[in-house]
Amino acid sequence: MSADTTTQLTDAELADAAERLERAKSAGCPVVNFDYTTPRPAMTYFEEFDRLRNQTPTAYSSYGPGFWMLLTSDLVREAYQTPEIFSSSATIPSVPNPDWHWIPTMVDPPLHGEYRRMLNIAFSPRFVKQNEDRIRQDCVETIEKFAGAGQCDFLEQFAKVFPTQVFLRIVGLPMEHTEVFMAWVEATFDGLGHLGEDALNQREAQIAIKKYFAQVFKDRRENPPANADDDFFSILAATVIRGELITDEAFTNMAEVILLAGLDTVKSQLSYMFYHLANNPSDREWIVREPEIIPNAVEEFLRAHNIVMTARQVAEDTDFHGCPMKKGDMVMVANPSASRDEAEFDNPTEIQFDRQITAHYSFAGGPHRCVGAHLVRTELAIALEEWHKRIPNYSVTNTEGLVEAGPTVGLERLELGWSV
């Protein structure tokens, strides 16, 4: 356990961490120091997962207070399907006692189902279809701002902007708030799982997000818009949970979750998709030549570059496939590893657009399977369609020093160039 992570822990946390580490060693569980917060060269997180999974189905990481790691598809599936043992009360591997409570992300069944019911309606395929033309319009307008320049900072000018505008338009918030939302989301994800200044910036961003949505809640209750029946936040403000009208705290928590889940994940997924296409002309040409392959391509990108290193907290003492887990332990449910498991997929590290995929873990699994999966697929497909209509040939121009970091792993900078 490295000094830079342990010095931020209290004496009690250090003692608990030492006990967990000895428990893992006594059980013969391979011990690693899997620090998912430090930037690494591009693609090395996936390579690290592949290496670990080929050695063992489970491991124990001594990073921070320590956490178990589930690396194979079967174990990840089992964890998702047993929420009574693997609770969602904490979902960042190195943060067993978060000072935030995301709804419904950190709510277990059966209460989770009541919150989820409203979101299922709001993000249904029908709802997304109704908004598809507007999503496409936002994508086209974003691309056309820089297409004639022959270059762009892909993350700053497209991958962050496009999903933020989609979010604001769908939920009915002012488009001019794009920049402030982008800054809050970036600060939040930069701090998740970190210790020190990044964690402080994360908390400040989350406070700002909650203040913003507390005002939205007040406005919707006191001054409902004329289209309240079709307005997302009016519908959310009128939600009934266990016979009671939703509280302002639950409202702001749910709004924060929707914001965070819908922006950073799409940005990170886009970074890997376009990094691959910029470096693989044959796949890029395939998309240009046969755009009907795009839905398959999206699914394959989601599988091969699964970006979310989520976690669960052990709800009761259990021996899980030889791992002596105790109540309160954290467990990384390693989606990026499970989606590249050789037991599930042939040549899993290769991108194959014509692969017939039956399942992967980019949207997690079990009761907490991502409610926005259909919207994400739609955004990614539209991005591929509209970009390649306008910019069919491009390359990476910042080829030196490309790095990625987690826990929602993504490239930290990607610059593209093309002929005009």
N, C-alpha and C positions, 0 to 999 in steps of 0.2 A: 504494500500500500504506500503510495508515494506521499512525500511530506506535504506537497502543495494541496492535497485533498484532505489529509487528516488534520492539519492544523486548524481547519474551520469547524471541526467537530468538537462537541463538549466531551468532558471526561466520561459521562454516562454513555454517550454515543460511541466513543472509542472502545469502551468495555464491551458493549453489545457487538460491535464490529469484530473485535478480537474473538469473542465467543462463537460467532457465526463462522468465521474463518477456520477456527479449529474444528468445528463441527463438520465443515466441508472436507477438510483434510482427512479427518478420521474416517469419513465415509468413502475415501478414495476418489472424491470428485475432483477432476482437473481444475487447478486454480490459475486464473489469468488476471491481469490488470487491464480490464477492458474499459478504457476511458473514451467514452463516446462524445465528449465535449471538445476535445482538442482537434483543431484542423489537421487533416492528413492529405497527402497527395490524392488527386481525383481517382475514384473507383477503388481505393484501398479498403474502405469499410466492407464492401461486398466481398473482396478477396479475403479479408480477415474472417468474415463469417463462413465463407466456403472452406477455408483451412480448418477452422475450429470444428465445423460440422462433420468434416471428413475424419476427424480424430475422435469425436465423442458426441453423443446426443445431448448431453448436458454439461455445463461447466459452472464454476463459481468465479465471479469477478470481485477482486478486492478494491476496486475503485470506490472512493468515498466511503460510505458506511457498509458497502458490500451488497451484492445481490446474486441470486441464482440466474442462470441463463438456459432457456429451452431453445434448442437449435434445429430440431427436426420437425417436419410437417406433422407427424402423428402426435407429438407431444404438444405442439402449439395448438393443434385442433382440440386436444383433450382439455387443455387449460381454458380455452374459450368456452367450451361446452360444460364446464363445471364451475359456474360463478359462486357456488356455495363454498368452494374451497379457495378459488382464485378470485378475490374480490377486486372490484374497480375503485375501491375507496382511495387508492393512490395509484397513479399511472405513469410516474417518471421513475426509472429504475433506482436512482440514487437519492430519491426524496420520499422517505417512508412517512413523513409527517408534514405534508404540504400545508401552507397557510392559505390555500385557496380551495374552493369546492366547486368544480365544474359540473353543471347539470345539463344533460343527463349522463355525461361521460363518467362521472364518479359516483353514480347511483346504481345500486344493485337491484336485481329483480326482488320482489314484484313491483316496487314503486317505480323503477326505471321504465316499466311499460306504460305507465300513465303519462309520463313526460314524453316518451317516445311517440305515443299515439298522435299527438298534435304535429310533431315534426314529420312523421310519415306522410301526413296529408300535405304539408307545406312543400315537401321535397319529392313528391310523387312524380312518376314519369309524365303524368298529364300536366302537372304544374310546370315542369321543366320544358315540356313541348310548347306550352303556351308562351314561354319566354325565349324560345330558341332564336327567333328573328332578332330580338334585341341583343342577345348574347353575341350573335354573329356580327351585328352592327358594331358593337363595342370592339370586337376583335379586329375587324377591318379598319376602323378608324385609328386604332392604336398602331397597327402595322404601317398604315399609310403616312403616319407622322415622321417615320424615319426611313421608309423604303427607298426613297430617292437619294439618301445620303451615302448608300453603299456600305454602311457599317452601323453597328449599334452595340450598346452595352445591354446585352440580352436581358439580364435580370432587372436592371433598373428601368429600362424603357419598355419592356414587354411582359416578362414573366411575373413581375409584381403588379404592374398596372392593370393588365387585363382581368385577372380574377378579382381584384379589388373593385373595379368598375362593375363587373357582373354582380358581385355581392350587393353593392349599393343600389344598383338598379332594381334587382329582384326584391329587395326588402324595402324599397321606397325611401332611401336616405339620400341626402344631397350629394351629387356627383363631385362637387367641389371639395368634399371631405376626403378625397382619394389619398392625398399626400399624408394627412395626419393618421389615417388608418394604417397606411403602409408602414409608417414609423413605429406605431404602437405594436403592430404585429411582429415586426423585425426585432424590436427590443425584447418582446416576450419570448420569442423562440431562441434568441441569442442567449437568454439567461436560464432556460429550462435545464435542470440537472447540473448547472454550474454552481460554484461557490465563490463568494466575494463580490466584486463590483458588478459583474454581469447579472448576478442574482438580484442585487439591489435595483438595477435598471429595469429588470423584469417586473419586480413588484410595483415600481412606480408606474410602468406602462399599464399594468393590470388595474391599478387604482384609477388611472385616467380613463380607461375603457369603461369601467363600472360607472364612473361619474357621468360619462356621456350617455350611457344607456339608461341610467336612472332618470335623466332628463327626458329621454325618449318615452320612457314608461309614464312619467308624469304628464307629458303632452298627450299621449294616446288616451289616458284615462280622463283628463280634463277637457281635451279638445279633439275628440275622435274625428278623423277625416271623413269626407263624404263617401269615400270608397272603403269604409271600414271593413266591409265583408270580404274585400279582396286585398286588404293591406296586411302584410305579414305581422307587423308589430302590434296592430290592433287585435288581430286574431290571437297572438301570443298573450297580450294583456288580458284577454277575456277567457283564457284557459282555466279550467276547473281541475284541481288536483285533490283527490280524496274528499270531494264534496265542498272544497273551499276554493275561492278565487285565488289565482296565483299571486304570491307575494312579490314585492318589488325586488327582494334579494334573489328569489328564484328567476325572475324575469331577467335581471342583469346578468346572472350567471349563464342562463341559456343563450342570451344574446352574445356574450363573450365567446362561448364555445363555438357558436355558428360562425362568428367572425374569424376566429383563429383556425378552425378546421377547414374553412373554405378558402383561405388565402395562402398561407404558407405552404400547405401541402401541394396545392396546384403549382405554385411557383417552383418548388423543388422538383416535382415530377417533370415539369417542362424543361428544367435545366438539364436533366439526364437525357430526355428525349432528343433535344436539339444538339446536345453534345455528341450523342451517338450518330445522328444523321449527318452532322457536319463532317464527321470522320469516316463515314461509310457511304460513299457515293452510290453504290448499287442499291442500298435500301432507300436512299433519298430518291433515286430515279424511279424506283418501284412505286413509291407514293405518288410521284408526279404522273407516272404512266398509268397507274391503276388506282385512282383515289378510292375505289370501292374496297380496297384492302385496309383502309384506315381504321375501321372499328377493330379488326384483328390486331393491327399494329399497336393500337392503344392498349389493348389487353395484354399483349406481349411485353410492352414497355412497363406496364404496371407490375407484371409478374417479375421480370428480370431485375428491375431497379425499384424494389419495394422500399419505401423511404422511412417508414415509421417504426422506431424502436420503442414500442410501448411496454408497459409493465402491469403487473397485478400484485396485490398484497395478499399474503397467505392469511386466510380467515380462521383456520384451525390447524393444529399440529398434524402433519401428514408425512408419510414416507412416499415421495413421488418418484417412482422408478429409481429407487436407490438414493435419492436426495433427502436427507433428514431435515425437512423444512418445519419451522416453528411459526406459530401465529405472530404476525407482524413482519415477518421476512418479506423482502421484495424479490420479485421474479421478473426478469426481462423475458417477455414473450417475443422472441426474435423473428418478427415477420420477414425481414430481408433475407434471413437464412432459410426459413421454411419455404419461401416461394422459389428457392433455387435448390431444393432438395432432390437429389438424384433418384430417390425412391418414388418421387412423384412425376418427374419430368426427365425426358431424354435430353442429353446435352444441355443442362439447365442454364449454363453460363452464356450460351449463345442466344442472340436475338433472332428469332425465326417468325416472320410475320404470318406465315401460313400454319403456324402451330395451332392445333385444336385444343384450346385450354378449357378445362372443366372447372378448375378452382384455383385460387391463389389467395394470399392474405393481405393484399394491399388495402383492403377495406376491413381488416380484422376478421372477426367471426363471432358466432354465438349471439346472445341478446344484444351485444353492443356493436354489431356490424354497422359500418358507417352509413348513416341515414342519407348522406349526400352523394352516395356512389353514382347515381344516375346523372346528377348535375356535373360531377367531376368528369365522367366519361364524355359527356356532351361538350364541355369546355375544351378538353384535350383534343377531341376529334375536330372540332371547329378550328382550333389553333393550327393543327396540321393541314387542314384543307385550305384555309384562307392564306396562311403563310406561303405555302408552296404554289399557290396560284400567282403570287406576286414575286416571290424570291425562291426560285427553284434550285439555285446553286449558291452555296455559301460555305465558308470554312471558319475554323476557330483562329482568331488572330492573337489571342493572349495564350500562346501554347506553353509558356513557361510559368511555373508556379501555380497551376490550377489546384485548388484545394476544396475539401468538403468537410462538413462537421455535422453532428447530430444534436439532439436525439431524433429530430425529423431531418434525416441526412439529406444534404443537397449541396450543389456546387455554390461556392461563395462568390464567384465572379465568372462570367462567361462573355467574351466579346466575339462577335461574328462580323465577317466582312464578305462582300459580294460585288460583282461588277454591275455598273449602271450605265 
